[in-house]
Amino acid sequence: MAKKPLLEFTDRGIYCARGKFYIDPWKPVDDAVITHAHADHAYWGHKNYLAHHLSKEILLYRLGEINLQTVEYGETVMKNGVAISLYPAGHVIGSAQIRVEYQGEVWVVSGDYKVEDDGISTPFEPVKCHHFISECTFGMPVYTWKPQVQIFEDVNNWWRTNLHNGVATVLVGYSLGKSQRILQNLDLFNGKVYTHGVIENTNEALRRNGVLLNPTERITANSVKEEVRKGIILAPPSSVSTPWMRKFQPYSFGYCSGWMAIRGAKRRRAADRGFVLSDHADWNGLISAIDATDCESVYLTHGYTATFSRYLNEIGFDAHEVHTLYGGEEENPSNLPEGETPNVPENNNANQVLSFGEDLSEAGGVS
């Protein structure tokens, strides 16, 4: 009889039967180990949660009062004889790869990750293992990122140009990860950073967790529009084309996403500028990260799984597609050209606590 694998893919999530816990489960379970606080990985309803300590306040903000244990990177927790340890994923603040070991067999669940050091998240750290469970959100050769210093040079020049032309600057990125990365790389000599309520709530949670962020000012009903228009406005995707955003007209609207690499994506977003900035690994980053694990087999959970698994098998990896409910916080365009839509399950918005990290009830205001 074949040996049962240490981790299995079930209808509730990635399951360790020996340890009696799940990793990023999407249905309620007793013990959940969480890679990071994005809503497609951290669902409400589990009895017990385990995550990295920098995810603590974000998880409490998004999920409410939960039974949460947090650990440092490299710290080991034992569950029914199985060793669990967390290692940096470089995706967003507090994101982790989950290393699971029992009797010499090692699996690593990456969650989401990027290999470029963004200056705010703990940089990605390859972990040796026998089996690696990987995302491949951008697992196509067309997705190759420029160094972020070049992207932010463009962002800061665009902001300066808008100031010169008397046009407000609105920059959109998702509230956990992208917004903080933007904030830490803006040229603050240009002016103040004003934030939508969703983003500021996230910033406040991170600050409670001891994360040092550049200064921001929440936009409220008492904010003076002309003062706000002199700075830069950070907004979530949920604010696009809403009355909240239109209050700042005339403005130039920029969108930060890996999907901006696709021709026409900026137009479909109705953005004036598209900045190719992703918190996921690009094609080369995925390959280098997988190769660095020295794994015997790799399992691809979400993204261009068919294309990427076929390529990995062609170059000598033992690669497999698996179906999960991950994928979503990178603001996947809903109307890409045929053949360009990532393999993301249609019902991946099952988490009704916060849909992909955006609290739509928090609109903010301005006078």
Order of alpha helices (4+ residues) and beta strands (2+ residues): beta-beta-beta-beta-beta-alpha-beta-beta-beta-beta-beta-beta-alpha-beta-alpha-beta-alpha-beta-alpha-beta-alpha-beta-alpha-beta-alpha-beta-alpha-beta
